[in-house]
Amino acid sequence: MDGKKPHIGTLNEKPLHASLKLWAAEEGDQFEVPVGRFIADIVRGDQIIEIQTSSTSVLKPKLTALLARHPVRLLLPIAAIRTLTAVDDNGLTVSSRRSPKRRSLLDAFDELMNLRAFLGDPNFSISILLVHEEEVRRPRSRPRRRRYQKQWEIQERRLIAVMDSVSLHHPADYLAFVPPSLVEPFTTTDFAVAVGKPRSMATKVAYVLRKIGVLNAVGKHGNSILYKRNYGSESGSSP
């Protein structure tokens, strides 16, 4: 890009989305391009690059339409580090601290669950971005209606840095989420222990990987499904 930032329209987008679009931009890209009844974040030749900073549950109609005609790459940020900044009514910072909660690549499966119908599509790829983001909070603009509601609300999220990224294109790429040390056959309890995550997360990962043909169910141990890796999953499957 020769040190020059391309002109990017923002359409009143949120700061985190705008910053990630700038981070991904290359010379020659087009931005906010109408494609049918949708607006593509970035168009690069025939490829469309979409950035999703909120729930992926809303993407099904858009992806269905775009993938019918274009290769689509989805950028999915995961906040590995989050700085919590509180501001007053005038926008002045009153406190700033690191959240003790750390997220990892596996946390992307909270969103990949919604996309499982698309993960085997050869036109679809995902880049999971581990980011450091700042979450800016302000006092609630309206009184709390319930006692358990918090005194503050999220004003915006800002990108501090992209720390790492992992690209997923072929179903076989998802085998990287299964630790090599995990002895087959294994249950989701075994998986949870191996990755240091709750069993609920391991169950989510196993479900998605089974749907795209990366894991095969080979039996049961008590009430638990037994899984084996499918090393022939280059093309994937959708049971």
C-alpha positions in Angstrom: 0.0 0.0 0.0 3.1 2.3 -0.1 2.2 3.9 3.2 -1.1 5.2 1.9 -4.4 4.2 3.4 -7.2 3.6 0.9 -10.3 5.7 1.2 -12.8 3.7 3.2 -16.5 4.7 3.6 -17.7 3.9 7.1 -21.5 4.2 6.8 -21.7 5.2 10.5 -20.1 1.9 11.5 -18.8 1.2 14.9 -15.1 1.9 15.7 -14.0 -1.8 16.0 -15.5 -2.7 12.7 -14.0 0.3 11.0 -10.6 -0.4 12.4 -10.6 -4.0 11.3 -11.7 -3.0 7.8 -8.7 -0.6 7.7 -6.4 -3.4 9.0 -7.6 -5.8 6.3 -7.5 -3.3 3.5 -5.2 -3.5 0.5 -4.6 -1.2 -2.4 -7.3 -1.6 -5.0 -10.0 -2.8 -2.6 -13.5 -1.4 -2.9 -15.5 -0.7 0.2 -19.2 -0.7 1.0 -20.2 -2.1 -2.4 -23.8 -3.0 -3.1 -24.1 -6.7 -4.1 -27.7 -7.6 -4.8 -29.7 -6.4 -1.8 -26.7 -6.5 0.5 -23.6 -4.3 1.1 -20.3 -6.0 1.0 -17.6 -4.6 3.5 -14.7 -5.2 1.1 -14.6 -6.3 -2.5 -11.2 -7.5 -3.8 -11.5 -8.7 -7.3 -14.1 -11.4 -7.3 -13.7 -12.0 -3.5 -15.8 -10.5 -0.8 -14.4 -9.9 2.6 -16.9 -9.5 5.5 -16.2 -8.4 9.0 -18.5 -9.5 11.8 -18.0 -8.0 15.3 -21.4 -9.1 16.7 -23.4 -12.3 16.6 -23.0 -14.4 13.4 -26.6 -15.5 13.8 -27.7 -12.7 11.5 -25.4 -13.7 8.6 -27.3 -16.6 7.1 -29.3 -14.6 4.4 -26.3 -12.5 3.5 -23.9 -15.5 3.2 -26.4 -17.6 1.3 -26.8 -14.8 -1.3 -23.1 -13.9 -1.6 -21.7 -17.4 -1.7 -23.9 -18.3 -4.6 -21.7 -15.9 -6.8 -18.5 -15.1 -4.9 -15.8 -16.5 -2.7 -16.3 -15.0 0.7 -13.8 -14.5 3.5 -15.2 -13.8 7.0 -13.1 -12.0 9.5 -14.2 -13.0 13.0 -12.5 -11.1 15.9 -12.1 -12.8 19.3 -11.1 -10.6 22.3 -8.1 -12.4 23.7 -7.4 -9.3 25.8 -10.0 -6.7 26.8 -9.3 -3.4 28.4 -12.3 -2.0 30.2 -12.5 1.8 30.2 -15.2 3.7 32.1 -16.0 7.2 31.0 -18.3 9.8 32.7 -21.2 11.7 31.1 -18.7 14.1 29.5 -16.6 11.3 27.9 -13.7 11.7 30.3 -12.0 8.5 31.4 -12.6 7.7 35.1 -11.0 4.2 35.2 -9.3 1.7 33.0 -8.3 -1.9 33.8 -7.7 -5.2 32.1 -10.5 -7.8 32.2 -9.4 -11.0 33.9 -11.3 -13.0 31.3 -9.1 -14.3 28.5 -10.5 -15.8 25.3 -8.9 -18.2 22.9 -9.4 -19.5 19.4 -11.8 -22.2 20.7 -14.1 -19.4 21.8 -14.8 -18.7 18.2 -17.0 -21.8 18.2 -19.7 -19.8 20.0 -20.1 -18.1 16.6 -19.1 -21.0 14.3 -22.1 -22.9 15.6 -24.3 -20.4 13.7 -22.2 -20.9 10.5 -22.0 -24.7 10.5 -24.1 -25.0 7.3 -21.5 -22.9 5.4 -18.3 -24.3 6.8 -18.0 -27.0 4.1 -18.6 -24.6 1.2 -15.4 -24.3 -1.0 -16.2 -20.7 -1.6 -16.2 -19.9 2.2 -13.2 -19.2 4.4 -12.9 -17.8 7.9 -10.0 -15.8 9.5 -10.3 -15.9 13.3 -8.5 -12.8 14.7 -7.3 -12.8 18.2 -7.4 -9.1 19.2 -6.8 -6.8 22.1 -9.8 -4.5 22.2 -10.9 -1.7 24.4 -14.5 -1.7 25.7 -15.7 1.8 26.6 -18.4 2.0 29.1 -20.5 4.9 30.2 -23.3 5.4 32.8 -26.6 4.1 31.7 -28.6 6.8 29.8 -31.9 5.5 31.3 -32.6 4.4 34.9 -32.3 0.7 35.7 -35.7 -1.0 35.3 -34.5 -4.0 37.4 -32.3 -4.2 40.4 -29.8 -6.6 38.7 -29.2 -4.4 35.7 -25.8 -2.8 35.7 -25.2 0.9 36.3 -23.3 1.2 33.0 -23.7 0.3 29.3 -21.2 -0.4 26.5 -20.7 2.8 24.4 -18.3 1.3 21.9 -15.5 -1.2 21.2 -12.1 -0.1 19.8 -9.3 -2.1 18.3 -5.9 -1.9 20.1 -4.1 -4.6 18.2 -4.5 -7.8 16.1 -2.4 -10.2 18.0 -2.7 -13.4 15.9 -4.9 -14.9 13.2 -5.8 -18.4 12.0 -7.3 -19.0 8.5 -9.8 -21.8 8.0 -10.7 -22.8 4.4 -10.9 -26.6 4.0 -12.7 -28.8 6.6 -9.3 -30.5 7.3 -8.0 -27.2 8.6 -10.3 -27.6 11.6 -8.4 -30.7 12.8 -5.9 -28.2 14.3 -8.5 -27.6 17.1 -8.1 -31.2 18.2 -5.0 -31.6 20.4 -2.6 -34.3 18.9 -2.2 -35.7 22.4 -5.9 -36.6 22.6 -6.0 -40.5 22.4 -8.8 -42.0 20.3 -11.6 -42.7 20.7 -12.3 -39.8 23.0 -15.4 -38.1 24.6 -16.2 -34.4 25.0 -15.1 -34.8 28.6 -11.6 -36.0 27.4 -11.6 -33.1 24.9 -12.4 -30.5 27.6 -9.6 -31.8 29.8 -7.1 -31.7 26.9 -7.9 -28.1 26.0 -8.6 -26.7 29.5 -12.1 -25.6 28.6 -15.6 -26.4 30.1 -17.3 -29.5 28.7 -20.0 -27.3 27.3 -17.4 -25.7 25.0 -16.0 -29.1 24.1 -19.4 -30.3 23.2 -20.0 -27.3 20.9 -16.6 -27.8 19.2 -17.3 -31.6 18.7 -20.7 -30.9 17.3 -19.4 -28.4 14.7 -16.5 -30.7 13.7 -18.8 -33.7 13.4 -21.2 -31.6 11.1 -18.4 -30.8 8.7 -17.0 -34.3 8.7 -13.8 -33.6 10.7 -14.8 -35.9 13.5 -16.6 -39.3 13.2 -18.9 -40.7 15.9 -17.7 -44.3 16.4 -19.8 -45.5 19.4 -20.7 -44.6 22.9 -19.2 -44.9 26.4 -22.1 -44.8 28.8 -24.1 -41.7 27.7 -21.1 -40.1 26.0 -20.4 -40.2 22.3 -17.0 -41.5 21.3 -15.1 -39.6 18.5 -12.3 -40.3 16.1 -10.5 -37.9 13.8 -11.4 -38.1 10.1 -8.1 -37.5 8.3 -9.8 -37.8 4.9 -12.0 -34.7 5.5 -10.5 -32.5 2.9 -13.8 -32.1 1.2 -15.9 -32.4 4.4 -19.4 -33.7 4.8 -22.7 -32.4 6.1 -24.7 -35.2 7.8 
